[in-house]
């Protein structure tokens, strides 16, 4: 009986450890989406972030052509990692607009010079007001806005090379 009392706590600890370890080994849940998916883009208007590019407003969307809306920051390491994929999407004819959060114009200009500039327009959301209204809480995040101005997909985190073809198909389906 005494042996059982010695091993029981160890067995319980081992079982708990196994459950926690199994949970940590699962891939990240990227299926959690903004509550605005399948709803119209919230109304907003942002000043231009960089010289030579227009600002961004919700009225720029919903004119028949799907767009990607990328939420990024020049200081964001995953944003640097996704830059080549955004350039590939742009080269494939996908319109991409951006919201720069917690950033300054000169830093964004330097980021675009270093990593390429896939954006048609970049809005200045230095207080993350629009980012939060989209249901986004981190960077980078990318939203697919259909030709009617509705959010149809949300891509959480940096876009990886293996996602580019699927995103092109998603954009084609959003026409």
C-alpha positions in Angstrom: 0.0 0.0 0.0 2.8 2.4 0.8 4.4 1.9 -2.6 1.1 3.0 -4.3 1.1 6.2 -2.2 4.6 7.0 -3.4 3.9 6.3 -7.1 0.4 7.9 -7.3 1.5 11.5 -7.2 4.3 10.8 -9.7 1.8 9.1 -12.1 -0.6 12.1 -11.8 2.2 14.5 -12.5 3.3 12.4 -15.5 -0.2 12.3 -16.9 -0.5 16.1 -16.5 2.9 16.6 -18.1 1.8 14.5 -21.1 -1.4 16.5 -21.6 0.4 19.8 -21.4 3.2 18.6 -23.7 0.7 17.3 -26.3 -1.1 20.7 -26.3 2.2 22.5 -26.8 3.2 20.3 -29.7 0.1 21.1 -31.8 0.5 23.7 -34.5 -0.7 27.3 -33.8 -4.4 27.9 -34.3 -4.6 30.2 -37.2 -8.2 29.5 -37.7 -9.3 32.1 -35.2 -10.6 35.0 -37.3 -12.0 38.4 -36.9 -15.7 38.5 -36.2 -15.9 40.8 -39.3 -15.2 38.0 -41.7 -18.2 37.8 -44.1 -19.2 41.3 -43.1 -18.6 44.7 -44.8 -15.3 46.5 -44.2 -15.8 49.0 -41.3 -15.9 52.7 -42.3 -12.5 54.4 -42.0 -10.3 57.1 -43.5 -6.5 57.2 -43.0 -4.0 59.9 -44.0 -1.1 58.9 -46.3 1.8 57.3 -44.5 4.5 58.0 -47.1 5.0 60.7 -49.7 3.8 59.8 -53.2 1.2 57.3 -52.1 -2.4 57.9 -51.3 -3.9 57.4 -47.9 -6.5 54.7 -47.5 -10.3 54.7 -46.9 -12.9 52.1 -46.7 -14.5 53.7 -49.8 -11.4 52.6 -51.8 -12.8 49.1 -51.6 -16.0 47.5 -53.0 -15.5 48.8 -56.6 -15.7 45.4 -58.2 -12.0 44.3 -57.7 -10.9 42.2 -54.8 -7.9 43.6 -52.8 -5.6 42.4 -50.1 -5.4 44.7 -47.1 -2.1 44.1 -45.2 -1.7 45.4 -41.6 2.0 45.8 -41.0 4.8 47.8 -39.3 8.3 48.7 -40.3 9.7 47.4 -37.0 7.9 44.0 -37.3 10.2 41.1 -38.0 7.5 38.8 -39.5 6.5 41.7 -41.8 10.0 41.5 -43.2 9.7 37.8 -43.6 6.4 38.1 -45.6 7.7 40.9 -47.9 8.9 38.6 -50.7 5.5 36.8 -50.8 3.7 40.1 -51.0 5.9 41.1 -53.9 5.1 37.8 -55.6 1.4 38.4 -55.1 1.8 41.9 -56.6 3.7 40.5 -59.6 0.7 38.2 -60.2 -1.6 41.2 -60.4 -3.1 41.2 -57.0 -3.9 44.7 -55.7 -2.5 45.2 -52.2 -3.2 48.1 -49.9 -1.7 48.6 -46.4 -2.4 50.0 -43.0 0.9 50.9 -41.1 0.5 50.8 -37.4 2.5 52.5 -34.6 5.0 53.8 -37.2 6.6 56.9 -38.7 6.8 57.8 -42.4 10.6 57.8 -42.7 10.8 54.3 -41.1 8.1 53.0 -43.5 10.0 54.5 -46.5 13.2 52.8 -45.4 11.3 49.5 -44.9 9.9 49.7 -48.4 13.3 50.5 -49.9 14.9 47.5 -48.2 12.1 44.9 -48.7 10.2 46.1 -51.8 7.0 48.0 -52.2 3.9 45.9 -53.1 1.4 48.5 -51.9 -0.8 50.8 -54.0 -1.9 52.9 -51.0 -0.7 53.0 -47.4 -2.8 54.5 -44.6 -1.3 55.9 -41.3 -2.9 54.1 -38.4 -0.5 55.2 -35.7 -3.0 54.6 -32.9 -4.2 51.3 -34.3 -7.8 52.6 -34.3 -8.6 50.9 -37.7 -6.5 47.8 -36.9 -8.7 47.2 -33.8 -11.9 47.9 -35.7 -10.9 45.1 -38.1 -10.6 42.7 -35.2 -6.8 42.6 -35.7 -4.5 42.6 -32.7 -1.1 41.8 -34.2 1.1 42.3 -37.2 1.2 41.2 -39.8 -2.3 40.3 -40.7 -3.8 40.4 -44.1 -7.5 40.6 -45.1 -9.0 39.7 -48.4 -11.7 42.2 -49.3 -14.0 41.1 -52.1 -15.3 43.3 -55.0 -18.3 44.3 -52.9 -16.2 45.6 -50.0 -16.8 42.6 -47.7 -14.0 40.9 -45.6 -14.0 37.3 -46.9 -10.7 36.0 -45.5 -8.2 36.8 -42.9 -4.6 35.5 -43.0 -3.1 35.7 -39.5 0.7 36.1 -39.2 3.2 36.4 -42.0 2.2 35.0 -45.4 4.5 32.1 -46.3 5.7 31.0 -49.7 3.5 27.9 -49.6 0.4 30.1 -49.2 0.8 32.3 -52.3 -0.9 30.0 -54.8 -3.9 29.5 -52.4 -4.2 33.3 -51.9 -4.2 33.9 -55.7 -7.1 31.3 -55.9 -8.9 33.0 -53.0 -8.6 36.4 -54.7 -10.0 34.9 -58.0 -12.9 33.4 -56.1 -13.7 36.8 -54.4 -14.4 38.6 -57.7 
